[in-house]
Amino acid sequence: MVGEWAAAGTALLWTLSSLAWTSAGRHIGATSVSFIRLLLTIPMLMACGWLIRGLPLPTDADAETWLTLGLSGLLGFFAADICLFRSFLLIGPRLSLLIQSLTPPIAVFLSWIFLGEKLEPRQWLGMAVTLGGIVWVVLERPERGHHTHTPRQLRQGIVLSVVAAVAAALGVVLSRKGIGQYDAVAATTLRVLCAMPGYIVLLSVLGRWRRIGRSLQNGRAMRIMVFGALVGPCLGAVLYMVAVRHCHAGVVSTIINTMPVLILPFSIFLYREKVSPRAAGGALLALAGVALLVL
């Protein structure tokens, strides 16, 4: 169950990085967060590649690997993440992550279409139980005073979250197709490098380079960003590539989407949200579903 356990580790690390991005985004904005976290991640991954393989860059990858993993990186690290980070700021991480529950069924469908992969009955049951628990958790509404988004922000946040879910599903299927027996660290480096042109074009069109420069001078935000980059697109993304190599794309997406459950303790202690027994029951249900997948 290497893939399932790697997916569980990814979910935990990405939960921590989501909190970091939300915090840093309040200081420097979603676009700056999205670009700078990859800028910080590249040297971290290069150092890992040099220590593990003696190659800091994926220069040994063939053209098909570059194409498939590169497209997955552009969809996952650019399209999906920039939409998701913006929705975090518009409607908050819990509602945004609820909509990401669409990712596993989309990934299952795409994996069946493009890779011919099918799920076993136990996996279907585990996915259903997990997603049921996730939806139960994030539908638990905080007190009215915690709602700070306007109706327009709500609409925009929902649309962006749906786009992020579709892009993430495409990304996980392409990652599974492209990883093969290639090194996970090198594959992650390749995906990050291929996401950068998307940001360069976007920042140039929006004229945001001055804002990026000011953001880099924000010491408080940068300290948060370094932590987020280490646990998220560096360590978490490497575990993600290990997961998609050894496990069905839909199962990986399901386990990773337990982030709304994992974020509950942080919502309680950091944001002072009250979690009802119903939400706690949903969390236990989601964890039971994950247990069906990994045990």
Beta strands, then each sheet from edge to edge (+ up, - down):
end
